[in-house]
């Protein structure tokens, strides 16, 4: 998931830059950067715009030995790597491949 997370991070940065440019030129900013359901809100995460939320989903880490701990990690959107395994924090389809 590391390549997908890296690409989503770059997509978020690019979308933020393009959205700021759009706002500067008094046109429509990008919903993927500023929020789709409200300011800095998305369906995936009520506290993050869509691309930022998807980046967090792809960076998820969960306990690899205890199911209940893994569920807790996912619900808390855990991205800390100490003793964890890569795992999406929410239901998503993420495709990534070698270039």
Gaussian input, Z-matrix of N, CA and C with variables (Angstrom, degrees):
# hf/3-21g

backbone

0 1
 N
 C     1     B1
 C     2     B2     1     A1
 N     3     B3     2     A2     1     D1
 C     4     B4     3     A3     2     D2
 C     5     B5     4     A4     3     D3
 N     6     B6     5     A5     4     D4
 C     7     B7     6     A6     5     D5
 C     8     B8     7     A7     6     D6
 N     9     B9     8     A8     7     D7
 C    10    B10     9     A9     8     D8
 C    11    B11    10    A10     9     D9
 N    12    B12    11    A11    10    D10
 C    13    B13    12    A12    11    D11
 C    14    B14    13    A13    12    D12
 N    15    B15    14    A14    13    D13
 C    16    B16    15    A15    14    D14
 C    17    B17    16    A16    15    D15
 N    18    B18    17    A17    16    D16
 C    19    B19    18    A18    17    D17
 C    20    B20    19    A19    18    D18
 N    21    B21    20    A20    19    D19
 C    22    B22    21    A21    20    D20
 C    23    B23    22    A22    21    D21
 N    24    B24    23    A23    22    D22
 C    25    B25    24    A24    23    D23
 C    26    B26    25    A25    24    D24
 N    27    B27    26    A26    25    D25
 C    28    B28    27    A27    26    D26
 C    29    B29    28    A28    27    D27
 N    30    B30    29    A29    28    D28
 C    31    B31    30    A30    29    D29
 C    32    B32    31    A31    30    D30
 N    33    B33    32    A32    31    D31
 C    34    B34    33    A33    32    D32
 C    35    B35    34    A34    33    D33
 N    36    B36    35    A35    34    D34
 C    37    B37    36    A36    35    D35
 C    38    B38    37    A37    36    D36
 N    39    B39    38    A38    37    D37
 C    40    B40    39    A39    38    D38
 C    41    B41    40    A40    39    D39
 N    42    B42    41    A41    40    D40
 C    43    B43    42    A42    41    D41
 C    44    B44    43    A43    42    D42
 N    45    B45    44    A44    43    D43
 C    46    B46    45    A45    44    D44
 C    47    B47    46    A46    45    D45
 N    48    B48    47    A47    46    D46
 C    49    B49    48    A48    47    D47
 C    50    B50    49    A49    48    D48
 N    51    B51    50    A50    49    D49
 C    52    B52    51    A51    50    D50
 C    53    B53    52    A52    51    D51
 N    54    B54    53    A53    52    D52
 C    55    B55    54    A54    53    D53
 C    56    B56    55    A55    54    D54
 N    57    B57    56    A56    55    D55
 C    58    B58    57    A57    56    D56
 C    59    B59    58    A58    57    D57
 N    60    B60    59    A59    58    D58
 C    61    B61    60    A60    59    D59
 C    62    B62    61    A61    60    D60
 N    63    B63    62    A62    61    D61
 C    64    B64    63    A63    62    D62
 C    65    B65    64    A64    63    D63
 N    66    B66    65    A65    64    D64
 C    67    B67    66    A66    65    D65
 C    68    B68    67    A67    66    D66
 N    69    B69    68    A68    67    D67
 C    70    B70    69    A69    68    D68
 C    71    B71    70    A70    69    D69
 N    72    B72    71    A71    70    D70
 C    73    B73    72    A72    71    D71
 C    74    B74    73    A73    72    D72
 N    75    B75    74    A74    73    D73
 C    76    B76    75    A75    74    D74
 C    77    B77    76    A76    75    D75
 N    78    B78    77    A77    76    D76
 C    79    B79    78    A78    77    D77
 C    80    B80    79    A79    78    D78
 N    81    B81    80    A80    79    D79
 C    82    B82    81    A81    80    D80
 C    83    B83    82    A82    81    D81
 N    84    B84    83    A83    82    D82
 C    85    B85    84    A84    83    D83
 C    86    B86    85    A85    84    D84
 N    87    B87    86    A86    85    D85
 C    88    B88    87    A87    86    D86
 C    89    B89    88    A88    87    D87
 N    90    B90    89    A89    88    D88
 C    91    B91    90    A90    89    D89
 C    92    B92    91    A91    90    D90
 N    93    B93    92    A92    91    D91
 C    94    B94    93    A93    92    D92
 C    95    B95    94    A94    93    D93
 N    96    B96    95    A95    94    D94
 C    97    B97    96    A96    95    D95
 C    98    B98    97    A97    96    D96
 N    99    B99    98    A98    97    D97
 C   100   B100    99    A99    98    D98
 C   101   B101   100   A100    99    D99
 N   102   B102   101   A101   100   D100
 C   103   B103   102   A102   101   D101
 C   104   B104   103   A103   102   D102
 N   105   B105   104   A104   103   D103
 C   106   B106   105   A105   104   D104
 C   107   B107   106   A106   105   D105
 N   108   B108   107   A107   106   D106
 C   109   B109   108   A108   107   D107
 C   110   B110   109   A109   108   D108
 N   111   B111   110   A110   109   D109
 C   112   B112   111   A111   110   D110
 C   113   B113   112   A112   111   D111
 N   114   B114   113   A113   112   D112
 C   115   B115   114   A114   113   D113
 C   116   B116   115   A115   114   D114
 N   117   B117   116   A116   115   D115
 C   118   B118   117   A117   116   D116
 C   119   B119   118   A118   117   D117
 N   120   B120   119   A119   118   D118
 C   121   B121   120   A120   119   D119
 C   122   B122   121   A121   120   D120
 N   123   B123   122   A122   121   D121
 C   124   B124   123   A123   122   D122
 C   125   B125   124   A124   123   D123
 N   126   B126   125   A125   124   D124
 C   127   B127   126   A126   125   D125
 C   128   B128   127   A127   126   D126
 N   129   B129   128   A128   127   D127
 C   130   B130   129   A129   128   D128
 C   131   B131   130   A130   129   D129
 N   132   B132   131   A131   130   D130
 C   133   B133   132   A132   131   D131
 C   134   B134   133   A133   132   D132
 N   135   B135   134   A134   133   D133
 C   136   B136   135   A135   134   D134
 C   137   B137   136   A136   135   D135
 N   138   B138   137   A137   136   D136
 C   139   B139   138   A138   137   D137
 C   140   B140   139   A139   138   D138
 N   141   B141   140   A140   139   D139
 C   142   B142   141   A141   140   D140
 C   143   B143   142   A142   141   D141
 N   144   B144   143   A143   142   D142
 C   145   B145   144   A144   143   D143
 C   146   B146   145   A145   144   D144
 N   147   B147   146   A146   145   D145
 C   148   B148   147   A147   146   D146
 C   149   B149   148   A148   147   D147
 N   150   B150   149   A149   148   D148
 C   151   B151   150   A150   149   D149
 C   152   B152   151   A151   150   D150
 N   153   B153   152   A152   151   D151
 C   154   B154   153   A153   152   D152
 C   155   B155   154   A154   153   D153
 N   156   B156   155   A155   154   D154
 C   157   B157   156   A156   155   D155
 C   158   B158   157   A157   156   D156
 N   159   B159   158   A158   157   D157
 C   160   B160   159   A159   158   D158
 C   161   B161   160   A160   159   D159
 N   162   B162   161   A161   160   D160
 C   163   B163   162   A162   161   D161
 C   164   B164   163   A163   162   D162
 N   165   B165   164   A164   163   D163
 C   166   B166   165   A165   164   D164
 C   167   B167   166   A166   165   D165
 N   168   B168   167   A167   166   D166
 C   169   B169   168   A168   167   D167
 C   170   B170   169   A169   168   D168
 N   171   B171   170   A170   169   D169
 C   172   B172   171   A171   170   D170
 C   173   B173   172   A172   171   D171
 N   174   B174   173   A173   172   D172
 C   175   B175   174   A174   173   D173
 C   176   B176   175   A175   174   D174
 N   177   B177   176   A176   175   D175
 C   178   B178   177   A177   176   D176
 C   179   B179   178   A178   177   D177
 N   180   B180   179   A179   178   D178
 C   181   B181   180   A180   179   D179
 C   182   B182   181   A181   180   D180
 N   183   B183   182   A182   181   D181
 C   184   B184   183   A183   182   D182
 C   185   B185   184   A184   183   D183
 N   186   B186   185   A185   184   D184
 C   187   B187   186   A186   185   D185
 C   188   B188   187   A187   186   D186
 N   189   B189   188   A188   187   D187
 C   190   B190   189   A189   188   D188
 C   191   B191   190   A190   189   D189
 N   192   B192   191   A191   190   D190
 C   193   B193   192   A192   191   D191
 C   194   B194   193   A193   192   D192
 N   195   B195   194   A194   193   D193
 C   196   B196   195   A195   194   D194
 C   197   B197   196   A196   195   D195
 N   198   B198   197   A197   196   D196
 C   199   B199   198   A198   197   D197
 C   200   B200   199   A199   198   D198
 N   201   B201   200   A200   199   D199
 C   202   B202   201   A201   200   D200
 C   203   B203   202   A202   201   D201
 N   204   B204   203   A203   202   D202
 C   205   B205   204   A204   203   D203
 C   206   B206   205   A205   204   D204
 N   207   B207   206   A206   205   D205
 C   208   B208   207   A207   206   D206
 C   209   B209   208   A208   207   D207
 N   210   B210   209   A209   208   D208
 C   211   B211   210   A210   209   D209
 C   212   B212   211   A211   210   D210
 N   213   B213   212   A212   211   D211
 C   214   B214   213   A213   212   D212
 C   215   B215   214   A214   213   D213
 N   216   B216   215   A215   214   D214
 C   217   B217   216   A216   215   D215
 C   218   B218   217   A217   216   D216
 N   219   B219   218   A218   217   D217
 C   220   B220   219   A219   218   D218
 C   221   B221   220   A220   219   D219
 N   222   B222   221   A221   220   D220
 C   223   B223   222   A222   221   D221
 C   224   B224   223   A223   222   D222
 N   225   B225   224   A224   223   D223
 C   226   B226   225   A225   224   D224
 C   227   B227   226   A226   225   D225
 N   228   B228   227   A227   226   D226
 C   229   B229   228   A228   227   D227
 C   230   B230   229   A229   228   D228
 N   231   B231   230   A230   229   D229
 C   232   B232   231   A231   230   D230
 C   233   B233   232   A232   231   D231
 N   234   B234   233   A233   232   D232
 C   235   B235   234   A234   233   D233
 C   236   B236   235   A235   234   D234
 N   237   B237   236   A236   235   D235
 C   238   B238   237   A237   236   D236
 C   239   B239   238   A238   237   D237
 N   240   B240   239   A239   238   D238
 C   241   B241   240   A240   239   D239
 C   242   B242   241   A241   240   D240
 N   243   B243   242   A242   241   D241
 C   244   B244   243   A243   242   D242
 C   245   B245   244   A244   243   D243
 N   246   B246   245   A245   244   D244
 C   247   B247   246   A246   245   D245
 C   248   B248   247   A247   246   D246
 N   249   B249   248   A248   247   D247
 C   250   B250   249   A249   248   D248
 C   251   B251   250   A250   249   D249
 N   252   B252   251   A251   250   D250
 C   253   B253   252   A252   251   D251
 C   254   B254   253   A253   252   D252
 N   255   B255   254   A254   253   D253
 C   256   B256   255   A255   254   D254
 C   257   B257   256   A256   255   D255
 N   258   B258   257   A257   256   D256
 C   259   B259   258   A258   257   D257
 C   260   B260   259   A259   258   D258
 N   261   B261   260   A260   259   D259
 C   262   B262   261   A261   260   D260
 C   263   B263   262   A262   261   D261
 N   264   B264   263   A263   262   D262
 C   265   B265   264   A264   263   D263
 C   266   B266   265   A265   264   D264
 N   267   B267   266   A266   265   D265
 C   268   B268   267   A267   266   D266
 C   269   B269   268   A268   267   D267
 N   270   B270   269   A269   268   D268
 C   271   B271   270   A270   269   D269
 C   272   B272   271   A271   270   D270
 N   273   B273   272   A272   271   D271
 C   274   B274   273   A273   272   D272
 C   275   B275   274   A274   273   D273
 N   276   B276   275   A275   274   D274
 C   277   B277   276   A276   275   D275
 C   278   B278   277   A277   276   D276
 N   279   B279   278   A278   277   D277
 C   280   B280   279   A279   278   D278
 C   281   B281   280   A280   279   D279
 N   282   B282   281   A281   280   D280
 C   283   B283   282   A282   281   D281
 C   284   B284   283   A283   282   D282
 N   285   B285   284   A284   283   D283
 C   286   B286   285   A285   284   D284
 C   287   B287   286   A286   285   D285
 N   288   B288   287   A287   286   D286
 C   289   B289   288   A288   287   D287
 C   290   B290   289   A289   288   D288
 N   291   B291   290   A290   289   D289
 C   292   B292   291   A291   290   D290
 C   293   B293   292   A292   291   D291
 N   294   B294   293   A293   292   D292
 C   295   B295   294   A294   293   D293
 C   296   B296   295   A295   294   D294

   B1=1.4438
   B2=1.5258
   B3=1.3208
   B4=1.4687
   B5=1.5297
   B6=1.3471
   B7=1.4693
   B8=1.5290
   B9=1.3254
   B10=1.4659
   B11=1.5202
   B12=1.3309
   B13=1.4670
   B14=1.5234
   B15=1.3258
   B16=1.4678
   B17=1.5292
   B18=1.3267
   B19=1.4679
   B20=1.5270
   B21=1.3162
   B22=1.4657
   B23=1.5255
   B24=1.3379
   B25=1.4635
   B26=1.5191
   B27=1.3296
   B28=1.4647
   B29=1.5255
   B30=1.3191
   B31=1.4659
   B32=1.5214
   B33=1.3255
   B34=1.4639
   B35=1.5223
   B36=1.3283
   B37=1.4659
   B38=1.5272
   B39=1.3308
   B40=1.4618
   B41=1.5273
   B42=1.3223
   B43=1.4663
   B44=1.5267
   B45=1.3241
   B46=1.4709
   B47=1.5273
   B48=1.3263
   B49=1.4666
   B50=1.5253
   B51=1.3286
   B52=1.4639
   B53=1.5289
   B54=1.3192
   B55=1.4619
   B56=1.5285
   B57=1.3408
   B58=1.4720
   B59=1.5226
   B60=1.3331
   B61=1.4677
   B62=1.5283
   B63=1.3129
   B64=1.4651
   B65=1.5257
   B66=1.3257
   B67=1.4659
   B68=1.5242
   B69=1.3387
   B70=1.4665
   B71=1.5218
   B72=1.3201
   B73=1.4631
   B74=1.5286
   B75=1.3250
   B76=1.4620
   B77=1.5254
   B78=1.3261
   B79=1.4593
   B80=1.5288
   B81=1.2888
   B82=1.4618
   B83=1.5326
   B84=1.3455
   B85=1.4669
   B86=1.5326
   B87=1.3156
   B88=1.4647
   B89=1.5277
   B90=1.3173
   B91=1.4671
   B92=1.5269
   B93=1.3266
   B94=1.4639
   B95=1.5200
   B96=1.3292
   B97=1.4589
   B98=1.5221
   B99=1.3327
   B100=1.4674
   B101=1.5227
   B102=1.3243
   B103=1.4567
   B104=1.5109
   B105=1.3163
   B106=1.4644
   B107=1.5250
   B108=1.3191
   B109=1.4626
   B110=1.5212
   B111=1.3195
   B112=1.4602
   B113=1.5101
   B114=1.3193
   B115=1.4639
   B116=1.5275
   B117=1.3342
   B118=1.4685
   B119=1.5265
   B120=1.3233
   B121=1.4615
   B122=1.5267
   B123=1.3330
   B124=1.4593
   B125=1.5192
   B126=1.3104
   B127=1.4601
   B128=1.5198
   B129=1.3279
   B130=1.4661
   B131=1.5230
   B132=1.3264
   B133=1.4649
   B134=1.5243
   B135=1.3233
   B136=1.4657
   B137=1.5302
   B138=1.3354
   B139=1.4601
   B140=1.5218
   B141=1.3342
   B142=1.4659
   B143=1.5246
   B144=1.3266
   B145=1.4644
   B146=1.5354
   B147=1.3316
   B148=1.4671
   B149=1.5312
   B150=1.3253
   B151=1.4698
   B152=1.5245
   B153=1.3134
   B154=1.4654
   B155=1.5297
   B156=1.3305
   B157=1.4647
   B158=1.5259
   B159=1.3217
   B160=1.4583
   B161=1.5277
   B162=1.3222
   B163=1.4641
   B164=1.5302
   B165=1.3259
   B166=1.4647
   B167=1.5244
   B168=1.3233
   B169=1.4687
   B170=1.5268
   B171=1.3201
   B172=1.4678
   B173=1.5230
   B174=1.3344
   B175=1.4644
   B176=1.5253
   B177=1.3326
   B178=1.4575
   B179=1.5194
   B180=1.3265
   B181=1.4612
   B182=1.5245
   B183=1.3356
   B184=1.4652
   B185=1.5203
   B186=1.3118
   B187=1.4581
   B188=1.5236
   B189=1.3181
   B190=1.4590
   B191=1.5113
   B192=1.3426
   B193=1.4583
   B194=1.5207
   B195=1.3188
   B196=1.4643
   B197=1.5233
   B198=1.3348
   B199=1.4602
   B200=1.5284
   B201=1.3285
   B202=1.4663
   B203=1.5264
   B204=1.3386
   B205=1.4684
   B206=1.5247
   B207=1.3299
   B208=1.4695
   B209=1.5268
   B210=1.3257
   B211=1.4653
   B212=1.5220
   B213=1.3308
   B214=1.4669
   B215=1.5227
   B216=1.3318
   B217=1.4689
   B218=1.5245
   B219=1.3249
   B220=1.4659
   B221=1.5249
   B222=1.3178
   B223=1.4704
   B224=1.5224
   B225=1.3385
   B226=1.4687
   B227=1.5254
   B228=1.3371
   B229=1.4657
   B230=1.5356
   B231=1.3305
   B232=1.4609
   B233=1.5277
   B234=1.3405
   B235=1.4667
   B236=1.5288
   B237=1.3391
   B238=1.4680
   B239=1.5261
   B240=1.3293
   B241=1.4632
   B242=1.5213
   B243=1.3001
   B244=1.4663
   B245=1.5329
   B246=1.3377
   B247=1.4548
   B248=1.5196
   B249=1.3090
   B250=1.4631
   B251=1.5252
   B252=1.3239
   B253=1.4627
   B254=1.5232
   B255=1.3372
   B256=1.4693
   B257=1.5288
   B258=1.3182
   B259=1.4639
   B260=1.5180
   B261=1.3184
   B262=1.4615
   B263=1.5237
   B264=1.3341
   B265=1.4617
   B266=1.5221
   B267=1.3245
   B268=1.4632
   B269=1.5219
   B270=1.3110
   B271=1.4601
   B272=1.5257
   B273=1.3157
   B274=1.4656
   B275=1.5248
   B276=1.3092
   B277=1.4590
   B278=1.5178
   B279=1.3234
   B280=1.4615
   B281=1.5181
   B282=1.3210
   B283=1.4584
   B284=1.5178
   B285=1.3114
   B286=1.4574
   B287=1.5263
   B288=1.3161
   B289=1.4593
   B290=1.5167
   B291=1.3198
   B292=1.4602
   B293=1.5164
   B294=1.3112
   B295=1.4703
   B296=1.5073
   A1=111.76
   A2=117.69
   A3=119.72
   A4=112.64
   A5=119.34
   A6=118.11
   A7=112.46
   A8=116.78
   A9=120.00
   A10=110.54
   A11=117.13
   A12=120.81
   A13=110.48
   A14=116.83
   A15=120.21
   A16=110.81
   A17=116.71
   A18=120.15
   A19=111.53
   A20=117.04
   A21=119.93
   A22=111.05
   A23=116.80
   A24=119.93
   A25=111.21
   A26=116.46
   A27=120.40
   A28=111.01
   A29=116.91
   A30=120.43
   A31=110.66
   A32=117.04
   A33=121.11
   A34=110.56
   A35=117.08
   A36=120.92
   A37=110.95
   A38=116.90
   A39=121.17
   A40=110.93
   A41=116.82
   A42=120.33
   A43=111.07
   A44=117.46
   A45=120.89
   A46=110.16
   A47=116.55
   A48=121.49
   A49=111.18
   A50=116.73
   A51=120.35
   A52=111.71
   A53=116.54
   A54=120.18
   A55=111.05
   A56=116.46
   A57=120.46
   A58=110.35
   A59=116.61
   A60=120.27
   A61=110.18
   A62=117.04
   A63=120.67
   A64=110.65
   A65=116.88
   A66=120.44
   A67=111.09
   A68=116.76
   A69=121.13
   A70=110.88
   A71=116.40
   A72=121.40
   A73=112.29
   A74=115.41
   A75=123.63
   A76=113.33
   A77=114.82
   A78=120.23
   A79=107.93
   A80=117.90
   A81=121.77
   A82=111.25
   A83=118.04
   A84=120.16
   A85=110.53
   A86=116.66
   A87=121.68
   A88=111.54
   A89=116.39
   A90=120.99
   A91=111.24
   A92=117.52
   A93=120.89
   A94=111.57
   A95=117.11
   A96=121.52
   A97=113.03
   A98=117.42
   A99=119.41
   A100=113.78
   A101=117.73
   A102=121.30
   A103=110.91
   A104=115.91
   A105=120.25
   A106=112.76
   A107=117.52
   A108=120.41
   A109=111.77
   A110=116.60
   A111=124.42
   A112=107.55
   A113=117.22
   A114=120.53
   A115=110.05
   A116=115.98
   A117=122.45
   A118=112.28
   A119=116.68
   A120=122.03
   A121=109.82
   A122=114.46
   A123=120.32
   A124=108.51
   A125=116.20
   A126=120.35
   A127=110.73
   A128=117.18
   A129=121.40
   A130=111.42
   A131=117.12
   A132=122.00
   A133=109.40
   A134=118.20
   A135=119.99
   A136=113.53
   A137=117.28
   A138=121.14
   A139=113.68
   A140=117.76
   A141=120.45
   A142=110.37
   A143=115.27
   A144=121.48
   A145=108.97
   A146=118.70
   A147=121.47
   A148=116.44
   A149=118.93
   A150=118.60
   A151=111.90
   A152=117.81
   A153=120.69
   A154=109.81
   A155=117.20
   A156=121.21
   A157=111.11
   A158=117.37
   A159=120.83
   A160=111.13
   A161=117.26
   A162=121.31
   A163=109.82
   A164=116.85
   A165=120.79
   A166=110.66
   A167=117.66
   A168=121.92
   A169=110.07
   A170=117.59
   A171=121.90
   A172=112.65
   A173=118.01
   A174=121.71
   A175=112.54
   A176=117.49
   A177=121.24
   A178=113.37
   A179=114.42
   A180=122.33
   A181=107.44
   A182=116.51
   A183=120.77
   A184=110.24
   A185=115.68
   A186=122.24
   A187=108.79
   A188=116.70
   A189=121.04
   A190=114.39
   A191=117.86
   A192=119.81
   A193=113.98
   A194=117.57
   A195=120.97
   A196=110.20
   A197=116.54
   A198=121.53
   A199=112.06
   A200=117.34
   A201=120.34
   A202=111.24
   A203=116.70
   A204=120.28
   A205=110.28
   A206=116.96
   A207=120.59
   A208=110.58
   A209=117.63
   A210=121.04
   A211=111.09
   A212=116.39
   A213=120.56
   A214=110.39
   A215=117.10
   A216=120.66
   A217=110.67
   A218=117.06
   A219=120.74
   A220=111.03
   A221=117.49
   A222=119.68
   A223=111.96
   A224=117.07
   A225=121.24
   A226=111.92
   A227=116.66
   A228=122.80
   A229=110.98
   A230=114.82
   A231=121.73
   A232=111.16
   A233=116.36
   A234=121.42
   A235=111.35
   A236=117.26
   A237=121.02
   A238=108.69
   A239=116.74
   A240=120.60
   A241=114.86
   A242=119.52
   A243=121.90
   A244=111.68
   A245=116.62
   A246=121.90
   A247=114.93
   A248=117.51
   A249=121.37
   A250=110.55
   A251=115.16
   A252=122.16
   A253=109.41
   A254=117.88
   A255=120.00
   A256=110.98
   A257=115.75
   A258=121.34
   A259=108.54
   A260=117.65
   A261=121.01
   A262=110.13
   A263=116.71
   A264=120.29
   A265=112.11
   A266=117.62
   A267=123.16
   A268=108.34
   A269=115.49
   A270=119.67
   A271=109.50
   A272=116.69
   A273=121.77
   A274=108.77
   A275=115.17
   A276=121.04
   A277=106.15
   A278=115.82
   A279=121.47
   A280=107.55
   A281=116.63
   A282=120.88
   A283=109.08
   A284=115.92
   A285=121.22
   A286=107.64
   A287=116.34
   A288=120.63
   A289=109.21
   A290=115.32
   A291=119.78
   A292=109.38
   A293=114.97
   A294=119.99
   A295=110.15
   D1=-13.84
   D2=-178.14
   D3=-58.97
   D4=-43.90
   D5=177.97
   D6=-62.31
   D7=-40.84
   D8=179.29
   D9=-64.84
   D10=-42.03
   D11=179.24
   D12=-63.57
   D13=-40.08
   D14=178.98
   D15=-63.88
   D16=-44.02
   D17=178.88
   D18=-65.05
   D19=-39.21
   D20=178.32
   D21=-67.01
   D22=-35.13
   D23=175.53
   D24=-64.03
   D25=-42.16
   D26=177.50
   D27=-66.55
   D28=-39.40
   D29=178.28
   D30=-63.53
   D31=-39.61
   D32=178.14
   D33=-64.00
   D34=-45.64
   D35=179.01
   D36=-61.39
   D37=-44.83
   D38=179.00
   D39=-63.13
   D40=-44.06
   D41=179.93
   D42=-63.44
   D43=-39.48
   D44=177.31
   D45=-61.39
   D46=-45.15
   D47=-179.77
   D48=-63.21
   D49=-47.48
   D50=-179.64
   D51=-66.51
   D52=-35.17
   D53=178.96
   D54=-67.12
   D55=-40.45
   D56=176.91
   D57=-64.09
   D58=-40.24
   D59=177.95
   D60=-63.87
   D61=-41.17
   D62=178.52
   D63=-62.48
   D64=-43.65
   D65=179.18
   D66=-65.31
   D67=-39.20
   D68=178.08
   D69=-59.95
   D70=-38.53
   D71=-178.26
   D72=-92.78
   D73=17.60
   D74=174.51
   D75=54.91
   D76=44.60
   D77=173.07
   D78=-123.61
   D79=-171.60
   D80=-172.11
   D81=-78.14
   D82=121.97
   D83=175.28
   D84=-71.16
   D85=164.80
   D86=-175.98
   D87=-82.06
   D88=124.51
   D89=179.18
   D90=-61.18
   D91=-32.55
   D92=179.30
   D93=-63.48
   D94=-23.97
   D95=-178.99
   D96=-97.99
   D97=-34.48
   D98=-174.06
   D99=-103.05
   D100=-14.24
   D101=-179.80
   D102=124.55
   D103=140.95
   D104=-177.43
   D105=-104.69
   D106=-30.21
   D107=-179.68
   D108=-105.76
   D109=-2.13
   D110=-179.52
   D111=165.52
   D112=177.03
   D113=179.57
   D114=-61.71
   D115=123.40
   D116=-178.77
   D117=52.71
   D118=42.74
   D119=178.65
   D120=-135.02
   D121=151.46
   D122=175.35
   D123=-149.31
   D124=173.14
   D125=177.89
   D126=-66.56
   D127=-36.51
   D128=-179.13
   D129=-69.85
   D130=-42.24
   D131=-174.00
   D132=-142.26
   D133=119.72
   D134=-179.41
   D135=-69.84
   D136=-4.11
   D137=-178.82
   D138=-116.38
   D139=12.81
   D140=-178.34
   D141=-150.19
   D142=143.10
   D143=175.14
   D144=-64.54
   D145=160.94
   D146=-172.87
   D147=-51.73
   D148=-50.24
   D149=-177.53
   D150=-68.30
   D151=-39.40
   D152=177.26
   D153=-63.84
   D154=-40.36
   D155=178.49
   D156=-64.82
   D157=-43.44
   D158=179.32
   D159=-66.40
   D160=-34.46
   D161=175.45
   D162=-61.74
   D163=-43.33
   D164=177.65
   D165=-64.38
   D166=-41.47
   D167=178.18
   D168=-56.75
   D169=-45.80
   D170=-177.28
   D171=-71.36
   D172=-23.83
   D173=-179.58
   D174=-89.53
   D175=4.46
   D176=-175.67
   D177=-58.79
   D178=147.59
   D179=176.81
   D180=-133.26
   D181=140.06
   D182=-178.52
   D183=-137.72
   D184=154.54
   D185=177.34
   D186=-61.76
   D187=134.27
   D188=-177.67
   D189=-95.80
   D190=-1.25
   D191=-176.21
   D192=-117.61
   D193=-23.65
   D194=-176.29
   D195=-125.50
   D196=119.80
   D197=-175.68
   D198=-61.56
   D199=-45.71
   D200=-179.13
   D201=-63.57
   D202=-39.11
   D203=177.00
   D204=-65.92
   D205=-37.11
   D206=177.91
   D207=-65.06
   D208=-41.20
   D209=176.25
   D210=-62.02
   D211=-41.62
   D212=178.33
   D213=-64.14
   D214=-42.50
   D215=178.02
   D216=-59.55
   D217=-44.02
   D218=-179.01
   D219=-65.91
   D220=-43.94
   D221=-178.16
   D222=-67.72
   D223=-26.83
   D224=177.84
   D225=-89.62
   D226=1.52
   D227=-178.12
   D228=54.02
   D229=47.46
   D230=-177.74
   D231=-66.07
   D232=130.67
   D233=175.52
   D234=-122.93
   D235=5.06
   D236=177.78
   D237=-73.73
   D238=138.87
   D239=-172.39
   D240=-93.41
   D241=-11.34
   D242=-174.16
   D243=-59.01
   D244=109.10
   D245=176.61
   D246=66.39
   D247=23.12
   D248=-176.85
   D249=-117.69
   D250=165.53
   D251=176.38
   D252=-115.75
   D253=147.76
   D254=178.43
   D255=-60.43
   D256=132.64
   D257=179.26
   D258=-163.32
   D259=137.57
   D260=178.41
   D261=-60.88
   D262=143.44
   D263=178.44
   D264=-83.25
   D265=-20.47
   D266=-179.68
   D267=-140.94
   D268=165.72
   D269=177.75
   D270=-66.22
   D271=124.48
   D272=-179.94
   D273=-160.60
   D274=156.87
   D275=172.65
   D276=-111.71
   D277=115.99
   D278=-178.83
   D279=-122.78
   D280=123.78
   D281=178.31
   D282=-109.94
   D283=133.17
   D284=175.83
   D285=-148.35
   D286=145.89
   D287=-179.59
   D288=-149.80
   D289=165.85
   D290=175.34
   D291=-66.15
   D292=146.04
   D293=178.73
   D294=-76.62

